[in-house]
Amino acid sequence: MTRAELINRIAEAHPDLNRATIQDVVLTIFDKIAASLSDGHRVELRGFGSFSVRTRQSRVGRNPTTGESVFVPTKAVPHFRPSKEIHERLNPHL
């Protein structure tokens, strides 16, 4: 689902709300999550999951085209861990 699809589904479910307001709310939520992660904080949305930042250590990789060794620097990457409820909805047979 894209951001636009999310906004459309919320608008369909709540026709009394202005689409521009829905878009502002969704964009604000995403912006605040991204800002918290960039500040090094963990974001937990109860019943949905948690976002955190993990660090990948520097390493020597290979260019797949030439086979040449390439230095890959340390970098921060986002990590998502789904809640128990989401996991159970995705795997009802477990």
N, C-alpha and C positions, 0 to 999 in steps of 0.2 A: 504494500500500500504506500502510495506517495503522500507527501504532505497535502497536496491539493485534494486527493481522494479522501483523506482524513477530514479535512475541512468540509468537503461536500457531504460526507456521511453524518457529521455532526449537524450540519445545516438541515439535512433531511429529517433527522431525528428530533430536531428542535426548530420548527418553522417560525416560531415566535421570535427567535434571535436573529439579529442582523448578521449577514455573512461577513461583513467587514470586521465586526466585533469578534466573531469566532476566529477569523484569520489573525487578528491582533493577539488574542489569547493564546492560540496555538504557537505562533511565532515567539511570543514572550516566554512561554514554557520552555521551548527548545533552546532559546537564547540563554535562559537562566541555567539550564542543565549544562550547556556547553561552557558557560562562564564558571560555574562551580568546578567542573572537571579541569578547566585550564588553571584554576587556582589550586589544584591538587586535592580538592575535596571529593568525597564519595557522595553519590546521590542515590537515595533509596525511595522507591515508589511502592509503598505497601500493596501487596496483592498483584504486583506486576513484575518487579525485579529491581536490581541495583546496578548502577553504573559506577565504575571506578577507573583509575588510570594505572596501568602497569608499565614498567620500564623494560625495554628490550636492550640487552647489552650489545656493545659494539662487537663486530665479528668480521671475518674475512669471507666474502661471498664470491660467487663466480658470475661473470657476464655470460649468459646462456648462448649468445651469438658467437663470441670469440673465445670463450673458455678462460679469459684473462681473470686473474684475481682482482677483486675490488674491495676496498675497505667500506664497510657499512657502519656508520656511526651509531652511538646510543640514541634511542628515541623513545618517546612516550606514546603509548597506544591506548585507546579506549577499550574497556572490557565490560561486557554485560553478563550478569548472572540472573537468569529468570527466577521468579518466586516459585514456591512449592505449588501454588495454585495454577500458575501458567504451565509448569511442568506436568501436572496432573491432567490439565485440559489437552495437552499435546500427546500424552501417553495414557489414555484412560484404561488400557488393559493391564498396566503395571500395578 
